[in-house]
Amino acid sequence: MGFLAQAAAVSQPATTTHLTNPLPAPVSMSWDGDSGLIGLSPDLKFDGPENDILKKAFSRAVDNMKHDRYFPAEANDTVWDNAPTEVTVNKVKFDIKDVDADLQHGVDESYALKVDDCSDVSVTAETVWGALHALNTLEQLVLYQVDNQKLFLEGPVSIKDKPKYPYRGIMLDTARNFHSVDAILRQIDALAMAKMNVFHWHLTDTQSWPVYVKSYPQMIKDAFSPAKVYMPEDIKRVIEYARERGVRVIPELDLPGHSNSGWKRVNKDIVACGDYPWEEVALEPNPGQLEVLKDETYDILKTVYNDVSDMFPENFFHVGIDELHTGCYNKSDSIQKWLKEDKSRTYQDVVQYWLEHALPIFKNKEDRQLMMWQDAVLSTDIAARDVPKNIILQAWSDGVDSVKNLTARGYDVVVSSSDFVYLDCGMGGWLTDDPRYNVQKDPSPGELSFNYGGNGGSWCGPYKSWQRVYSFDFESQLNEEERKHVIGGSANLWSEQSDTAITDSMIWPRAAAYGELLWSGNKGDDGKLRTHDLTQRIYNFRERLVTRGVNAAPLAPEYCIKNPGKCKYAE
């Protein structure tokens, strides 16, 4: 069975001619009548259950509405000709069925929001987490009038909303380059604004080990500097900050590949091929994979995993298994000896050995849910023979084909295909002394070269624009049963060429396009892409991000934002 909570068919979001245009588009939104603008009291009151997370979220929402002073760039002052009614909203009233529901996968995130000609905003939700989404929507319904410095709603409105997929997130690699805690907190703010609920934290990789492990403090000697370390209090801060905003933090230790830094500080003998030229044994510098046949590997693994796991209350834990390189294990004496002892053994048996010995360690709590990259099943030369069907697999290569392959086998899948939602693509290469850049003359028109029309050193080029992200139809080849196994998606940022200085602009607002796709879909009732409808919505969402301190990248000249429809592609 797939994790299908709330992934049932939902009605198509309605388009709107009103100025307020929430992202993601709600599943159902109707403006009720034309009674005019409704005032919003600057002293908006809370009327709801005693719940700290909800009350803090309400206070933030009120502060945001006052601070944002939002008025769409494309609008003009004629909106104020629609004279306000005598009504002023004075409070938000919450009706929540289960205030104690934990923030875990599949929790109900639905909500209903209603503004009418009375003095209340009404929010109904099954859980606090749905109510947080309602507050986020409310923030996007408010307009600021400069002349009298007041906040208004455009009129009575009714919204019924719930996500199409329960897993909607981003992945951030903080090992190839460091991203500060403050930068991570900004990503969580943006995730919450986009109604995305997962921060997948790729904590470690072969290049650095930035996570403090209490049993082996020497591991952080392989951080890039003493200042570029995540201490337990840093991790706690991120988790608590995220939880207050309805965002789950899923940790990843990339194993047994991408494993050099940190591990060698505990015992250099558990790292294979770490001292060989990278081009012989890895896909990028620096090389290293765990020695999967050595008992001491699992003794150390158990201690490290338990120490890291104890810092995260989340049920999900990602354990990697991607891009294992046979060339590395060709250099391992223990593995080569083991293979020669039985000629029927292959590298598939090596990976299966890892699974059989590591899985009991990884399942250190009753409700543990493990994630792995698709390579564990789909690698052409070093996949495991038997990956349990209760492992969630993250599809990252070969687009819809991998999604089809995995779901057809009965695996639940998180979709992160590199040809649509890898946000680091198209940045050029980073390996030095590369003579391919030295060509001084472009080819003839219509011909491609490394530097002209080619990938320019970026293996997954070109750059994935928000329109490319939004166009992704990852269920296009799936039958009804296979669709049940898609639990959501994640837009990923690998950090070979990004760090704290540009974290925000590399991820946002492009990830918000995926957020809408995962929340309410990307097609209208006619079955066509809603890219036209999303255009102004994502333009304005970017402006909101910047107002909130998230340094999101511009998507177009400001002329295009102020003049909707004037910057359309023309053949």
Secondary structure, 3 states (H helix, E strand, C coil): CCCCCCCCCCCCCCCCCCCCCCCCCCCEEEECCCCCCEEEEEEEEEECCCCHHHHHHHHHHHHHHHHHCCCCCCCCHHHHHCCCCCCEEEEEEEEEEECCCCCCCCCCCCEEEEECCCCEEEEEEEEHHHHHHHHHHHHCCEEEECCCCEEEECCCEEEEECCCCCEEEEEEECCCCCCCHHHHHHHHHHHHHCCCCEEEEECCCCCCCCECCCCCHHHHHHCCCCCCCECHHHHHHHHHHHHCCCCEEEEEEEECCCCCCCHHHHCHHHEECCCCCHHHHCCCCCCCEECCCCHHHHHHHHHHHHHHHCCCCCCEEEEECCCCCHHHHCCCHHHHHHHHHCCCCCHHHHHHHHHHHHHHHHCCCCCCEEEEECHHHHCCCCCCCCCCCCCEEEECCCHHHHHHHHHHCCCCEEECCHHHHECCCCCCCCCCCCHHHHCCCCCCCCCCECCCECCCCCCCCCCCCHHHHHCCCCCCCCCHHHHCCEEEEEEEECCCCCCHHHHHHHHCCHHHHHHHHHHHCCECCCCCECHHHHHHHHHHHHHHHHHCCCCCCCCCCHHHHHCCCCCCCCC
